[in-house]
Amino acid sequence: MIAEKSTRVGALRARYLESGEGEPVLFLHGASLGSSADVWVPNLPAFAAQGFCAIAPDLPGFGLTDNPGEHTIAYRRHFVMDFMDEMGLQHASVIGHSQSGRIAVELAFLLPGRVAKVVVLGTGSLLPPLPGGGKSREEGEEGEQAEPTLEQTRKSLEANLFDRSLVTPEALATRHRMSLGKNFQAFLARAKAPREEKDAQPLWERLAELPCPLLLLYGREDRGRAAERADLAKQRYPALDLQLLDRCKHLLQWDAADRFAAIAGRFLSS
């Protein structure tokens, strides 16, 4: 069972989904247009069944959480910290998809002791670049300058899935609803938001220094030559717990829902 709840985080009214009881695990959705806590609906009950309290918030400017006055990644990172405080979570594991995998890793560096473990799903910015590979598109840059039609939303979802039959009428309707109105305005604002300055050392080079256990999962058929870059990461850092899941694209938590729950559940329980 999944309960839909809300709380106030600073000046924002925030919506979140919750399932189960036990050790808390935060599920952070990505930054693509239409993303929301609903992306985790196929997954939360499986983690609850393993004895976790699975909590998935709508980040600011997504889903039913209010739009913020600032649309940077740094703002969303601080929102998660404030959300943890509001929920009384002294420690929690964090699962981040796409751009939020980066946020999860950054939180582990910023909050040693409070972030127990990190699971990253399909975060391209945490993989090393291929030699001569050129600049890859940032996570969350997908979208046009006008609100998407239902058919455009369908095509966007299908492009991120190996198994296109997972785009059910219900999933499509939710994704499309979360792509319109205030969420589309937030998407446009994010495109204009200032970028964070690049660190002298890329975050992917620091993963071995993370002060908590880390699991990285990527779809073998994901975009941006993710499989090749994942292999390169393993060559450079053999100790990384990095796994490639076959027959999976960017939404690997849908393409491989059972495998994801089993692999991540064992990691979080160990």
C-alpha positions as a Markdown table, in Angstrom:
| # | Residue | x | y | z |
|---|---|---|---|---|
| 1 | Met | 0.0 | 0.0 | 0.0 |
| 2 | Ile | 1.2 | 3.5 | -0.9 |
| 3 | Ala | 0.0 | 6.5 | 1.1 |
| 4 | Glu | 0.0 | 10.0 | -0.5 |
| 5 | Lys | 1.0 | 12.6 | 2.1 |
| 6 | Ser | 2.1 | 16.2 | 2.3 |
| 7 | Thr | 4.3 | 18.4 | 4.6 |
| 8 | Arg | 5.8 | 21.8 | 4.6 |
| 9 | Val | 9.4 | 22.2 | 3.8 |
| 10 | Gly | 10.4 | 25.8 | 4.4 |
| 11 | Ala | 8.0 | 28.0 | 2.3 |
| 12 | Leu | 6.9 | 25.1 | 0.1 |
| 13 | Arg | 4.1 | 22.6 | 0.4 |
| 14 | Ala | 5.6 | 19.3 | -0.5 |
| 15 | Arg | 3.9 | 16.1 | -1.5 |
| 16 | Tyr | 5.4 | 12.6 | -0.9 |
| 17 | Leu | 4.5 | 9.0 | -1.2 |
| 18 | Glu | 5.2 | 6.5 | 1.6 |
| 19 | Ser | 5.1 | 2.8 | 1.9 |
| 20 | Gly | 6.1 | 0.4 | 4.7 |
| 21 | Glu | 7.8 | 0.6 | 8.1 |
| 22 | Gly | 11.4 | 0.2 | 9.1 |
| 23 | Glu | 14.7 | 1.7 | 8.1 |
| 24 | Pro | 14.0 | 4.8 | 6.0 |
| 25 | Val | 15.0 | 4.9 | 2.3 |
| 26 | Leu | 14.5 | 8.1 | 0.3 |
| 27 | Phe | 13.7 | 7.7 | -3.4 |
| 28 | Leu | 14.6 | 10.8 | -5.5 |
| 29 | His | 13.2 | 11.1 | -9.0 |
| 30 | Gly | 15.1 | 12.6 | -12.0 |
| 31 | Ala | 14.8 | 16.0 | -13.5 |
| 32 | Ser | 13.2 | 15.3 | -16.9 |
| 33 | Leu | 9.9 | 17.0 | -17.7 |
| 34 | Gly | 7.1 | 15.0 | -16.2 |
| 35 | Ser | 9.2 | 13.4 | -13.5 |
| 36 | Ser | 7.7 | 13.0 | -10.1 |
| 37 | Ala | 7.5 | 10.7 | -7.1 |
| 38 | Asp | 5.1 | 8.6 | -9.2 |
| 39 | Val | 8.0 | 7.2 | -11.1 |
| 40 | Trp | 8.6 | 5.0 | -8.0 |
| 41 | Val | 5.1 | 3.7 | -7.7 |
| 42 | Pro | 6.0 | 0.3 | -9.3 |
| 43 | Asn | 8.9 | 0.0 | -6.8 |
| 44 | Leu | 7.9 | 1.3 | -3.3 |
| 45 | Pro | 5.7 | -1.8 | -2.3 |
| 46 | Ala | 8.6 | -4.2 | -3.0 |
| 47 | Phe | 10.9 | -2.3 | -0.7 |
| 48 | Ala | 8.2 | -2.0 | 1.9 |
| 49 | Ala | 7.9 | -5.8 | 1.8 |
| 50 | Gln | 11.6 | -6.1 | 2.6 |
| 51 | Gly | 11.2 | -4.1 | 5.8 |
| 52 | Phe | 12.0 | -0.6 | 4.7 |
| 53 | Cys | 10.0 | 2.7 | 5.0 |
| 54 | Ala | 10.1 | 3.8 | 1.4 |
| 55 | Ile | 9.6 | 7.6 | 1.0 |
| 56 | Ala | 9.5 | 9.3 | -2.4 |
| 57 | Pro | 9.0 | 13.1 | -2.4 |
| 58 | Asp | 8.1 | 15.3 | -5.3 |
| 59 | Leu | 11.1 | 17.7 | -5.6 |
| 60 | Pro | 10.5 | 21.4 | -5.9 |
| 61 | Gly | 9.0 | 22.3 | -9.3 |
| 62 | Phe | 7.9 | 18.7 | -9.9 |
| 63 | Gly | 4.7 | 16.7 | -9.3 |
| 64 | Leu | 2.4 | 18.4 | -6.7 |
| 65 | Thr | 5.2 | 20.1 | -4.7 |
| 66 | Asp | 5.1 | 23.9 | -5.0 |
| 67 | Asn | 7.4 | 25.7 | -7.5 |
| 68 | Pro | 10.4 | 27.3 | -5.8 |
| 69 | Gly | 11.8 | 30.7 | -6.5 |
| 70 | Glu | 15.2 | 29.1 | -7.4 |
| 71 | His | 15.6 | 26.3 | -9.9 |
| 72 | Thr | 19.2 | 25.1 | -9.4 |
| 73 | Ile | 20.4 | 21.6 | -8.5 |
| 74 | Ala | 21.9 | 23.1 | -5.4 |
| 75 | Tyr | 18.4 | 24.3 | -4.3 |
| 76 | Arg | 17.0 | 20.8 | -4.8 |
| 77 | Arg | 19.9 | 19.3 | -2.8 |
| 78 | His | 19.2 | 21.6 | 0.1 |
| 79 | Phe | 15.5 | 20.8 | -0.2 |
| 80 | Val | 16.2 | 17.1 | 0.4 |
| 81 | Met | 18.3 | 18.0 | 3.5 |
| 82 | Asp | 15.4 | 20.1 | 4.8 |
| 83 | Phe | 12.9 | 17.4 | 3.9 |
| 84 | Met | 14.9 | 14.9 | 6.0 |
| 85 | Asp | 14.9 | 17.4 | 8.9 |
| 86 | Glu | 11.1 | 18.0 | 8.6 |
| 87 | Met | 10.5 | 14.2 | 8.5 |
| 88 | Gly | 12.7 | 13.7 | 11.6 |
| 89 | Leu | 15.1 | 11.4 | 9.6 |
| 90 | Gln | 18.4 | 11.4 | 11.5 |
| 91 | His | 19.7 | 9.0 | 9.0 |
| 92 | Ala | 18.4 | 7.4 | 5.8 |
| 93 | Ser | 19.6 | 5.6 | 2.7 |
| 94 | Val | 19.1 | 7.5 | -0.6 |
| 95 | Ile | 18.2 | 6.1 | -4.0 |
| 96 | Gly | 18.6 | 8.6 | -6.8 |
| 97 | His | 17.6 | 8.3 | -10.4 |
| 98 | Ser | 19.2 | 10.2 | -13.3 |
| 99 | Gln | 20.2 | 13.7 | -12.1 |
| 100 | Ser | 19.2 | 12.8 | -8.5 |
| 101 | Gly | 21.9 | 10.1 | -8.4 |
| 102 | Arg | 24.3 | 13.0 | -8.4 |
| 103 | Ile | 22.3 | 14.7 | -5.6 |
| 104 | Ala | 22.4 | 11.5 | -3.6 |
| 105 | Val | 26.2 | 11.3 | -3.9 |
| 106 | Glu | 26.6 | 14.9 | -3.0 |
| 107 | Leu | 24.4 | 14.5 | 0.1 |
| 108 | Ala | 26.6 | 11.6 | 1.3 |
| 109 | Phe | 29.6 | 13.9 | 1.1 |
| 110 | Leu | 27.7 | 16.7 | 2.8 |
| 111 | Leu | 26.0 | 14.7 | 5.5 |
| 112 | Pro | 28.4 | 11.9 | 6.6 |
| 113 | Gly | 26.7 | 9.8 | 9.2 |
| 114 | Arg | 23.2 | 10.8 | 8.1 |
| 115 | Val | 23.2 | 9.2 | 4.7 |
| 116 | Ala | 23.6 | 5.5 | 5.4 |
| 117 | Lys | 23.9 | 4.1 | 1.9 |
| 118 | Val | 23.5 | 5.4 | -1.7 |
| 119 | Val | 22.1 | 3.7 | -4.7 |
| 120 | Val | 22.5 | 5.4 | -8.1 |
| 121 | Leu | 20.3 | 4.6 | -11.1 |
| 122 | Gly | 21.3 | 5.7 | -14.6 |
| 123 | Thr | 23.2 | 8.8 | -13.7 |
| 124 | Gly | 25.4 | 9.7 | -16.7 |
| 125 | Ser | 27.3 | 12.4 | -15.0 |
| 126 | Leu | 28.8 | 9.9 | -12.5 |
| 127 | Leu | 30.4 | 7.9 | -15.4 |
| 128 | Pro | 33.8 | 8.9 | -16.9 |
| 129 | Pro | 33.6 | 10.3 | -20.5 |
| 130 | Leu | 34.8 | 8.2 | -23.4 |
| 131 | Pro | 37.9 | 9.4 | -25.1 |
| 132 | Gly | 36.8 | 11.8 | -27.8 |
| 133 | Gly | 33.2 | 11.3 | -26.8 |
| 134 | Gly | 32.3 | 15.0 | -26.9 |
| 135 | Lys | 29.9 | 16.7 | -24.5 |
| 136 | Ser | 26.9 | 14.7 | -23.4 |
| 137 | Arg | 23.5 | 16.3 | -22.7 |
| 138 | Glu | 22.8 | 17.1 | -19.1 |
| 139 | Glu | 20.2 | 15.0 | -17.3 |
| 140 | Gly | 16.9 | 16.8 | -17.3 |
| 141 | Glu | 17.4 | 18.8 | -20.5 |
| 142 | Glu | 14.9 | 16.7 | -22.5 |
| 143 | Gly | 11.8 | 18.7 | -23.7 |
| 144 | Glu | 10.6 | 21.4 | -26.0 |
| 145 | Gln | 9.6 | 25.1 | -25.6 |
| 146 | Ala | 5.8 | 24.3 | -25.6 |
| 147 | Glu | 3.8 | 22.0 | -23.4 |
| 148 | Pro | 3.9 | 18.5 | -24.7 |
| 149 | Thr | 1.0 | 16.7 | -26.3 |
| 150 | Leu | -0.1 | 13.4 | -25.0 |
| 151 | Glu | 1.6 | 11.7 | -28.0 |
| 152 | Gln | 4.9 | 13.6 | -27.3 |
| 153 | Thr | 4.8 | 12.4 | -23.7 |
| 154 | Arg | 4.2 | 8.8 | -24.9 |
| 155 | Lys | 7.2 | 9.0 | -27.3 |
| 156 | Ser | 9.4 | 10.5 | -24.5 |
| 157 | Leu | 8.5 | 7.7 | -22.1 |
| 158 | Glu | 8.9 | 5.0 | -24.8 |
| 159 | Ala | 12.4 | 6.3 | -25.6 |
| 160 | Asn | 13.5 | 5.7 | -22.0 |
| 161 | Leu | 12.1 | 2.1 | -21.8 |
| 162 | Phe | 13.3 | -1.2 | -23.3 |
| 163 | Asp | 9.9 | -2.7 | -22.7 |
| 164 | Arg | 7.5 | -0.2 | -24.2 |
| 165 | Ser | 4.5 | -2.1 | -23.0 |
| 166 | Leu | 5.1 | -0.6 | -19.6 |
| 167 | Val | 3.7 | 2.7 | -20.9 |
| 168 | Thr | 0.2 | 1.9 | -19.7 |
| 169 | Pro | -2.7 | 4.3 | -20.1 |
| 170 | Glu | -2.4 | 5.1 | -16.4 |
| 171 | Ala | 1.3 | 5.7 | -16.4 |
| 172 | Leu | 1.0 | 7.9 | -19.5 |
| 173 | Ala | -1.8 | 9.9 | -18.1 |
| 174 | Thr | 0.2 | 10.6 | -14.9 |
| 175 | Arg | 3.4 | 11.5 | -16.8 |
| 176 | His | 1.5 | 13.9 | -19.1 |
| 177 | Arg | -0.4 | 15.5 | -16.2 |
| 178 | Met | 2.9 | 16.1 | -14.4 |
| 179 | Ser | 4.3 | 17.7 | -17.5 |
| 180 | Leu | 1.8 | 20.6 | -17.8 |
| 181 | Gly | 1.0 | 23.9 | -16.1 |
| 182 | Lys | 3.2 | 24.9 | -13.2 |
| 183 | Asn | 5.6 | 21.9 | -13.8 |
| 184 | Phe | 6.2 | 23.0 | -17.4 |
| 185 | Gln | 6.9 | 26.5 | -16.2 |
| 186 | Ala | 9.4 | 25.1 | -13.8 |
| 187 | Phe | 11.0 | 23.1 | -16.6 |
| 188 | Leu | 11.5 | 26.3 | -18.6 |
| 189 | Ala | 12.9 | 28.0 | -15.5 |
| 190 | Arg | 15.4 | 25.2 | -14.9 |
| 191 | Ala | 16.7 | 25.6 | -18.4 |
| 192 | Lys | 17.6 | 29.2 | -17.6 |
| 193 | Ala | 18.9 | 28.6 | -14.1 |
| 194 | Pro | 22.7 | 29.2 | -13.5 |
| 195 | Arg | 24.8 | 26.1 | -13.8 |
| 196 | Glu | 27.0 | 25.1 | -10.8 |
| 197 | Glu | 30.7 | 25.8 | -11.3 |
| 198 | Lys | 32.6 | 22.7 | -12.3 |
| 199 | Asp | 34.8 | 21.3 | -9.6 |
| 200 | Ala | 38.5 | 20.9 | -10.4 |
| 201 | Gln | 37.9 | 17.2 | -9.8 |
| 202 | Pro | 34.8 | 15.6 | -11.4 |
| 203 | Leu | 32.4 | 13.9 | -9.0 |
| 204 | Trp | 32.9 | 10.5 | -10.7 |
| 205 | Glu | 36.6 | 10.6 | -9.8 |
| 206 | Arg | 35.6 | 11.0 | -6.1 |
| 207 | Leu | 33.3 | 8.0 | -5.8 |
| 208 | Ala | 35.9 | 5.9 | -4.1 |
| 209 | Glu | 36.1 | 8.5 | -1.3 |
| 210 | Leu | 32.4 | 8.4 | -0.5 |
| 211 | Pro | 32.0 | 8.0 | 3.3 |
| 212 | Cys | 29.2 | 5.3 | 2.9 |
| 213 | Pro | 28.6 | 2.2 | 0.8 |
| 214 | Leu | 27.6 | 2.9 | -2.8 |
| 215 | Leu | 25.8 | 0.8 | -5.4 |
| 216 | Leu | 25.6 | 2.0 | -9.1 |
| 217 | Leu | 23.1 | 0.4 | -11.5 |
| 218 | Tyr | 22.8 | 1.2 | -15.2 |
| 219 | Gly | 20.8 | -0.2 | -18.1 |
| 220 | Arg | 22.9 | -1.8 | -20.7 |
| 221 | Glu | 20.8 | -0.2 | -23.4 |
| 222 | Asp | 20.7 | 3.3 | -21.8 |
| 223 | Arg | 21.5 | 6.5 | -23.8 |
| 224 | Gly | 24.8 | 8.2 | -23.9 |
| 225 | Arg | 26.8 | 5.0 | -24.5 |
| 226 | Ala | 26.3 | 4.3 | -20.8 |
| 227 | Ala | 27.4 | 0.6 | -21.0 |
| 228 | Glu | 30.7 | 1.6 | -22.5 |
| 229 | Arg | 31.3 | 4.3 | -20.0 |
| 230 | Ala | 30.3 | 1.9 | -17.1 |
| 231 | Asp | 32.9 | -0.6 | -18.4 |
| 232 | Leu | 35.4 | 2.2 | -18.4 |
| 233 | Ala | 34.5 | 3.2 | -14.8 |
| 234 | Lys | 35.0 | -0.5 | -13.7 |
| 235 | Gln | 38.4 | -0.6 | -15.4 |
| 236 | Arg | 39.6 | 2.6 | -13.7 |
| 237 | Tyr | 38.0 | 1.8 | -10.3 |
| 238 | Pro | 37.7 | -2.0 | -10.0 |
| 239 | Ala | 36.4 | -1.8 | -6.4 |
| 240 | Leu | 33.2 | 0.1 | -7.5 |
| 241 | Asp | 30.0 | -1.9 | -7.0 |
| 242 | Leu | 28.7 | -1.1 | -10.4 |
| 243 | Gln | 26.2 | -3.4 | -12.3 |
| 244 | Leu | 24.8 | -3.3 | -15.8 |
| 245 | Leu | 21.3 | -4.7 | -16.2 |
| 246 | Asp | 20.4 | -6.2 | -19.5 |
| 247 | Arg | 17.3 | -5.2 | -21.5 |
| 248 | Cys | 17.1 | -1.9 | -19.6 |
| 249 | Lys | 17.1 | 1.7 | -20.8 |
| 250 | His | 17.0 | 4.8 | -18.7 |
| 251 | Leu | 14.0 | 3.9 | -16.6 |
| 252 | Leu | 15.6 | 0.7 | -15.4 |
| 253 | Gln | 13.5 | 0.8 | -12.2 |
| 254 | Trp | 10.5 | 0.0 | -14.6 |
| 255 | Asp | 12.3 | -2.2 | -17.1 |
| 256 | Ala | 13.8 | -4.4 | -14.3 |
| 257 | Ala | 11.5 | -3.6 | -11.3 |
| 258 | Asp | 12.0 | -7.1 | -9.7 |
| 259 | Arg | 15.8 | -7.2 | -10.3 |
| 260 | Phe | 16.2 | -3.7 | -9.0 |
| 261 | Ala | 14.2 | -4.4 | -5.8 |
| 262 | Ala | 16.2 | -7.6 | -5.2 |
| 263 | Ile | 19.7 | -6.2 | -5.9 |
| 264 | Ala | 19.1 | -2.9 | -4.1 |
| 265 | Gly | 17.2 | -4.6 | -1.2 |
| 266 | Arg | 20.1 | -6.9 | -0.5 |
| 267 | Phe | 22.6 | -4.0 | -0.7 |
| 268 | Leu | 20.5 | -1.9 | 1.7 |
| 269 | Ser | 20.0 | -4.8 | 4.1 |
| 270 | Ser | 23.7 | -6.0 | 4.2 |
